[in-house]
Amino acid sequence: METERRKSFKEFYPYYLAEHSDSLNRVLHFVGTWVVVLVAAAALLSRQWNLLWLCPLAGYGFAWAGHFFFQKNRPATFKQPLFSLLADFVMWWHLLTRKIQF
């Protein structure tokens, strides 16, 4: 079992990508992050702050489904939550800009 903690984000991100190598897992993360971005934008624009509770539900719901059903591993969130959250948005951006593939 992987127990080593990465000390920097630069060190963490390649590990994060390896933990998200399954294409369906990446698709689910991508969709979930889009939902988070859209819900957060809607909450900000409409000033309906009660919508924000949907962000973790959508983000983690899609991501954890990808891990449990396709990648078959434990989400990195359980090991390093802050780096994992940042890495999810970086991976989303890299997928959106085609720096990495699904």
DODO-810683 format. One record per residue (C-alpha): residue number from 1; y, x, z. Coordinates in Angstrom, 3 decimals, m for minus. Layout:
NODE,NUM,Y,X,Z
...
END
This chain:
NODE,1,0.000,0.000,0.000
NODE,2,3.474,1.235,m0.902
NODE,3,5.459,1.880,2.297
NODE,4,7.935,4.562,1.214
NODE,5,11.581,3.501,1.409
NODE,6,13.909,4.796,m1.286
NODE,7,17.118,6.264,0.084
NODE,8,19.365,5.617,m2.915
NODE,9,19.636,2.893,m5.504
NODE,10,19.149,5.494,m8.243
NODE,11,15.797,6.329,m6.664
NODE,12,14.920,2.657,m6.056
NODE,13,15.615,1.165,m9.492
NODE,14,12.747,2.881,m11.427
NODE,15,10.371,1.727,m8.677
NODE,16,11.820,m1.804,m8.971
NODE,17,11.255,m1.828,m12.740
NODE,18,7.648,m0.699,m12.257
NODE,19,7.146,m3.567,m9.800
NODE,20,8.456,m5.894,m12.545
NODE,21,6.480,m4.587,m15.511
NODE,22,4.848,m7.929,m16.384
NODE,23,6.882,m9.627,m19.118
NODE,24,6.471,m13.141,m17.670
NODE,25,7.632,m11.871,m14.295
NODE,26,10.740,m10.409,m15.950
NODE,27,11.363,m13.679,m17.821
NODE,28,11.175,m15.669,m14.585
NODE,29,13.541,m13.226,m12.853
NODE,30,15.930,m13.459,m15.797
NODE,31,15.919,m17.267,m15.768
NODE,32,16.285,m17.411,m11.987
NODE,33,19.236,m15.015,m12.036
NODE,34,20.901,m17.076,m14.792
NODE,35,20.501,m20.171,m12.635
NODE,36,22.056,m18.319,m9.682
NODE,37,25.003,m17.165,m11.812
NODE,38,25.565,m20.650,m13.250
NODE,39,25.289,m22.420,m9.880
NODE,40,27.636,m19.900,m8.236
NODE,41,30.136,m20.328,m11.081
NODE,42,29.907,m24.122,m10.825
NODE,43,30.453,m23.954,m7.057
NODE,44,33.483,m21.691,m7.492
NODE,45,35.046,m23.723,m10.289
NODE,46,34.471,m27.084,m8.635
NODE,47,35.009,m25.810,m5.077
NODE,48,31.825,m27.601,m4.088
NODE,49,30.598,m24.908,m1.706
NODE,50,27.565,m26.975,m0.722
NODE,51,26.047,m26.025,m4.106
NODE,52,25.693,m22.409,m2.963
NODE,53,22.577,m23.193,m0.932
NODE,54,20.814,m23.628,m4.283
NODE,55,21.355,m19.956,m5.201
NODE,56,18.677,m18.386,m2.979
NODE,57,16.333,m21.288,m3.666
NODE,58,16.604,m20.815,m7.442
NODE,59,16.698,m17.028,m7.413
NODE,60,13.790,m16.506,m5.043
NODE,61,11.828,m19.467,m6.384
NODE,62,11.657,m18.115,m9.923
NODE,63,11.233,m14.495,m8.795
NODE,64,8.473,m15.138,m6.278
NODE,65,6.582,m17.313,m8.749
NODE,66,6.685,m14.354,m11.133
NODE,67,5.280,m12.014,m8.503
NODE,68,2.619,m14.273,m7.051
NODE,69,1.300,m15.783,m10.304
NODE,70,1.853,m13.069,m12.943
NODE,71,2.695,m9.648,m11.507
NODE,72,0.340,m10.219,m8.542
NODE,73,2.262,m8.019,m6.124
NODE,74,4.584,m8.387,m3.153
NODE,75,8.252,m8.790,m4.073
NODE,76,10.395,m5.715,m3.434
NODE,77,12.678,m8.033,m1.442
NODE,78,10.237,m7.758,1.461
NODE,79,10.544,m3.960,1.476
NODE,80,14.212,m3.251,0.686
NODE,81,16.163,m6.513,0.438
NODE,82,19.648,m5.195,m0.392
NODE,83,18.528,m2.742,m3.066
NODE,84,16.225,m5.441,m4.426
NODE,85,19.039,m7.988,m4.738
NODE,86,21.253,m5.459,m6.505
NODE,87,18.360,m4.356,m8.739
NODE,88,17.715,m7.957,m9.772
NODE,89,21.252,m8.283,m11.115
NODE,90,21.070,m4.851,m12.775
NODE,91,17.747,m5.764,m14.415
NODE,92,19.231,m9.115,m15.512
NODE,93,22.160,m7.271,m17.112
NODE,94,19.885,m4.697,m18.736
NODE,95,17.700,m7.489,m20.155
NODE,96,20.773,m9.397,m21.351
NODE,97,22.204,m6.315,m23.078
NODE,98,18.735,m5.267,m24.332
NODE,99,18.833,m1.936,m22.538
NODE,100,15.329,m2.853,m21.366
NODE,101,12.829,m5.295,m22.851
NODE,102,11.035,m8.323,m21.431
END
